[in-house]
Amino acid sequence: MIFLSLQTMMQAQFQAEEMEDLRNELCEEELAESIRRKEAEETEKRCRAMMELRAAEAEGRQMRAEKVAAEKAEEEKFKQEVRK
């Protein structure tokens, strides 16, 4: 009877330790997933910022080109009027 009780206690202790190990492993996996998610979000944020910067630079170049073209057209118009 004592042997059976000791065996039962050892099994219960083993199961409790196994459950604790599983809980710790799950906690570590959840933490690792959280870290991966945050890293992915940061990477996506940096990519979006880069794309927005490139778009702003392209828009700036386009605006400058339009301004130069408008100035040249105005200058040409002025030259035409002066020649008349």
N, C-alpha and C positions, 0 to 999 in steps of 0.2 A: 504494500500500500504506500509506504514512504517512497519507494522507488518510482511508483507511478506518479505520485504528487511532485516529486523532484523533476521527473521527466516533463510533466505538464508545465511546471514553472519554467523550465529551461526553454520549452517550445514557445511559451508566451513571451519570454524575454527575447528570444530570437526574432519572433514576429514583430515585437515592438521595435526592436533595433532595425529590422528590415523596413518597417513603415517609416521610421525616422530617416533612414537613408534615402528612401524614395521621396519623402517630403523635401529633404535637402536638395536632392537632385532636381526635383521639379522647380524649386525656388531658384536654383542656379540657372536652369534653362530659361525661366521667365525673365530673370535679370539679363541674361545674355540676349534674349529676344528684344527686350526693352532697349538695350544698348544698340543693337543692330538697327532697330526702328529709328532711334534718334539720329544715328549716323546717316541713315538713308534720307531722313528729313533734312538734315543739314546739307547733304550733297545736293538734294533737289533744290533747296533754297539758294545755294551758291550758283547752281545752273540757271535758275530763273533770274537771279540778279545779273549774271553774265549776259544772258539773252536780252534782258531789258537794257543793259548798258550798250550792247551792240546795236540794238534798235535805236536807241537815243543818238548814238554816234552817226548812224546811217541817216537818221532824220536831220541831224545837224548838217551833215555834208550836203544833203539834198536841198535844204534851205539856203545854204551858202551858194550852191550852184545856181539856184533860182534867182537869188539876189544879184549875183554876178551877171547872169543872163539879162535880167531886167535893167541893170545899170548899162550894159552894153547896148541894149535896144534903145534906151533913153538917149544915150550918147549918139547913137547913129541917127536917131530922129532929130536931135539937135543939129548935127552936122548937115542933114538934109535941109533943114529950115534955113541954116546959115547960107548955104549954097544958092538958095532961091533968090 
